[in-house]
Amino acid sequence: MRVLLIEDDAALGNAVREQIAEDGHAVDWSTVLADARISVRTVPYDLILLDLMLPDGRGIDFLRQRRADGDVTPVIILTARDQVSDRIEGLNAGADDYLVKPFDLSELSARISAVARRYTGNPNPLVMHGDLEVDLASRCLDKAGRSIDLTAKEWAIFEALVQRPNAILSKSQLEDRLYDFGAKIESNTIEVHVSRLRKKLGKGVIETVRGLGYRMGRP
């Protein structure tokens, strides 16, 4: 996934960014709402992590404006405000989830995965595809009963494809899920990761659709 983190606390922001990167997602980090507004106009994000109190305004106002503009990008609020009334206000403004600081980073990862599954139309973390058994929550993959280990970037590509088994994802769409804004990307990076996935899972698991991108092969 491509994630936008809007958080002005340097220590927390670094910790969250590292956690998301370890999970195989690309993350752009804004410390003020002005930068965040520019980012959402130029990049199609899969998820936004939003602090409520920022140096140049309230995150809740940013969220309300995004929803008023018709944006449906899932949003998880991260805040130190723990009153029930604050949670209700955030959810009513259009947030999909709410985490009170301090929080466990592994819980954040689980919440991100859960929200992402809901938006792909399949809240069930267990996915079957041919002889592949996938647990999206625990990031476990078995092929014919044998456990398969994937790197973070291999998992990110595989997860994107298996959650939309009939969709074709372009090379640029997959790159957006793997790399932060401004990151240097080799021209054959996606091809290399897909080749490694095929070696681990079988040649027919991922199909190349010439000129368009990749999709899951028929089960």
Wavefront OBJ file of the C-alpha trace (Angstrom):
o trace
v 0.000 0.000 0.000
v 0.946 3.662 -0.355
v 0.388 5.365 3.003
v 0.360 9.047 3.935
v 1.393 9.692 7.544
v 0.384 13.117 8.915
v 2.124 13.484 12.278
v 4.236 16.302 13.774
v 5.886 14.313 16.569
v 9.333 13.349 15.256
v 9.909 10.332 17.506
v 6.484 8.808 16.880
v 6.595 9.650 13.193
v 9.918 7.876 12.738
v 8.699 4.819 14.645
v 5.478 4.590 12.627
v 7.286 5.117 9.332
v 9.779 2.358 10.125
v 6.980 -0.018 11.146
v 5.036 0.601 7.942
v 8.161 0.166 5.832
v 8.968 -3.120 7.582
v 5.446 -4.276 6.705
v 6.322 -3.712 3.053
v 4.344 -0.517 2.461
v 5.501 2.785 0.989
v 5.002 5.751 3.298
v 5.176 9.513 2.773
v 5.373 11.620 5.923
v 3.972 15.135 6.330
v 4.395 17.076 9.575
v 1.965 19.859 8.649
v -1.422 19.930 6.939
v -0.204 22.261 4.187
v 2.197 19.592 2.919
v -0.430 16.882 3.360
v -2.877 18.795 1.156
v -0.286 18.965 -1.606
v 0.462 15.248 -1.249
v -3.162 14.096 -1.546
v -3.598 16.205 -4.679
v -0.639 14.552 -6.404
v -0.476 10.965 -5.104
v -3.238 8.296 -4.972
v -2.909 6.989 -1.428
v -4.379 3.721 -0.186
v -4.513 4.865 3.452
v -4.010 8.002 5.557
v -2.770 7.988 9.165
v -3.905 11.273 10.671
v -2.957 13.097 13.847
v -5.649 15.473 15.100
v -3.524 18.294 16.536
v -1.037 19.721 14.032
v 0.975 22.963 13.973
v -1.125 24.544 11.228
v -4.582 23.236 12.020
v -6.849 20.422 13.164
v -6.712 17.039 11.541
v -10.456 16.661 11.981
v -11.042 19.663 9.684
v -8.706 18.155 7.087
v -10.675 14.902 7.259
v -14.057 16.620 6.953
v -12.863 18.514 3.887
v -11.544 15.354 2.245
v -14.879 13.608 2.746
v -16.807 16.695 1.571
v -14.687 16.622 -1.604
v -15.748 13.025 -2.191
v -12.467 11.383 -1.198
v -13.006 7.830 0.093
v -9.402 7.013 1.043
v -9.492 5.129 4.357
v -8.287 7.139 7.341
v -7.040 5.969 10.726
v -6.823 8.690 13.362
v -3.777 8.656 15.665
v -4.194 10.958 18.643
v -3.562 11.477 22.346
v -7.166 12.637 22.784
v -8.853 9.699 24.449
v -12.284 11.017 25.380
v -15.250 9.089 24.026
v -16.595 12.336 22.580
v -13.354 12.771 20.594
v -13.652 9.281 19.151
v -17.269 9.858 18.199
v -16.359 13.150 16.510
v -13.573 11.472 14.541
v -15.704 8.557 13.390
v -18.598 10.839 12.498
v -16.223 12.981 10.457
v -15.439 9.969 8.307
v -12.556 8.145 10.001
v -12.414 4.369 9.584
v -10.569 3.641 12.813
v -9.117 5.409 15.843
v -5.933 4.676 17.810
v -5.103 6.476 21.050
v -1.461 7.314 21.782
v 0.604 5.643 23.023
v -0.194 2.521 21.019
v 1.577 -0.694 20.164
v 3.076 -0.635 16.682
v 2.010 -4.210 16.005
v -1.581 -3.183 16.746
v -1.215 -0.358 14.233
v -0.080 -2.882 11.613
v -3.099 -5.058 12.362
v -5.494 -2.103 12.124
v -3.974 -1.029 8.803
v -4.434 -4.532 7.400
v -8.017 -4.758 8.658
v -9.016 -1.417 7.138
v -7.328 -2.314 3.846
v -9.230 -5.609 3.667
v -12.552 -3.871 4.224
v -11.873 -1.482 1.359
v -11.035 -4.295 -1.044
v -14.427 -5.855 -0.272
v -13.113 -8.882 1.603
v -12.872 -8.430 5.383
v -11.964 -12.115 5.782
v -8.180 -12.379 6.301
v -8.146 -15.953 4.932
v -7.887 -16.224 1.146
v -7.702 -19.398 -0.949
v -6.309 -19.313 -4.477
v -5.739 -22.727 -6.007
v -3.301 -24.546 -3.743
v -2.332 -21.299 -2.024
v -3.687 -20.570 1.454
v -3.129 -16.963 2.491
v -3.617 -15.400 5.921
v -3.517 -11.655 5.292
v -3.692 -10.828 8.999
v -0.653 -12.842 10.076
v 1.059 -12.506 6.670
v 1.399 -16.268 6.322
v 1.394 -18.124 3.010
v 1.167 -21.886 2.429
v 1.409 -23.670 -0.906
v -0.003 -27.192 -0.875
v 0.522 -27.284 2.888
v 4.116 -26.005 2.704
v 4.999 -22.663 4.280
v 6.449 -20.089 1.867
v 8.578 -17.196 3.113
v 8.339 -13.890 1.259
v 10.339 -10.711 1.688
v 8.435 -7.550 2.653
v 8.400 -6.236 -0.919
v 7.455 -9.631 -2.374
v 4.587 -9.799 0.099
v 3.424 -6.280 -0.789
v 3.195 -7.211 -4.489
v 1.557 -10.559 -3.820
v -0.946 -9.067 -1.362
v -1.941 -6.362 -3.851
v -2.619 -8.982 -6.522
v -4.318 -11.637 -4.393
v -6.733 -9.115 -2.864
v -7.897 -8.228 -6.397
v -7.547 -11.545 -8.219
v -9.368 -10.395 -11.354
v -7.738 -6.969 -11.600
v -4.719 -6.034 -13.681
v -2.223 -3.891 -11.768
v 0.254 -1.878 -13.787
v 3.956 -1.671 -13.052
v 3.536 1.932 -11.842
v 0.667 0.947 -9.514
v 2.846 -1.714 -7.921
v 5.798 0.693 -7.655
v 3.551 3.158 -5.798
v 2.860 0.469 -3.208
v 6.536 -0.255 -2.638
v 8.381 3.034 -2.686
v 8.173 6.396 -0.942
v 7.884 9.652 -2.865
v 11.217 10.545 -4.482
v 12.747 7.103 -3.958
v 15.120 5.920 -6.675
v 13.563 2.971 -8.498
v 15.409 0.721 -10.917
v 13.520 0.196 -14.175
v 13.282 -3.571 -13.725
v 12.545 -3.670 -9.987
v 8.983 -4.987 -10.305
v 10.027 -7.580 -12.878
v 12.713 -8.855 -10.504
v 10.286 -9.220 -7.581
v 7.668 -10.920 -9.770
v 10.310 -13.335 -11.075
v 11.271 -14.255 -7.509
v 7.612 -14.749 -6.587
v 7.156 -17.113 -9.525
v 10.156 -19.158 -8.436
v 8.644 -19.530 -4.959
v 4.986 -19.981 -5.932
v 5.044 -21.427 -9.441
v 5.203 -19.804 -12.871
v 1.444 -19.688 -13.383
v 0.553 -17.945 -10.126
v 1.177 -14.455 -11.537
v 0.338 -13.678 -15.159
v 1.888 -10.937 -17.263
v -0.685 -9.068 -19.323
v 1.441 -7.629 -22.100
v 1.413 -3.841 -22.189
v -0.825 -3.575 -19.125
v 0.724 -5.197 -16.060
v 0.147 -8.230 -13.857
v -2.711 -10.227 -12.354
v -3.224 -13.472 -10.489
v -3.329 -16.544 -12.696
v -6.360 -18.780 -12.740
v -6.592 -21.043 -9.672
l 1 2 3 4 5 6 7 8 9 10 11 12 13 14 15 16 17 18 19 20 21 22 23 24 25 26 27 28 29 30 31 32 33 34 35 36 37 38 39 40 41 42 43 44 45 46 47 48 49 50 51 52 53 54 55 56 57 58 59 60 61 62 63 64 65 66 67 68 69 70 71 72 73 74 75 76 77 78 79 80 81 82 83 84 85 86 87 88 89 90 91 92 93 94 95 96 97 98 99 100 101 102 103 104 105 106 107 108 109 110 111 112 113 114 115 116 117 118 119 120 121 122 123 124 125 126 127 128 129 130 131 132 133 134 135 136 137 138 139 140 141 142 143 144 145 146 147 148 149 150 151 152 153 154 155 156 157 158 159 160 161 162 163 164 165 166 167 168 169 170 171 172 173 174 175 176 177 178 179 180 181 182 183 184 185 186 187 188 189 190 191 192 193 194 195 196 197 198 199 200 201 202 203 204 205 206 207 208 209 210 211 212 213 214 215 216 217 218 219
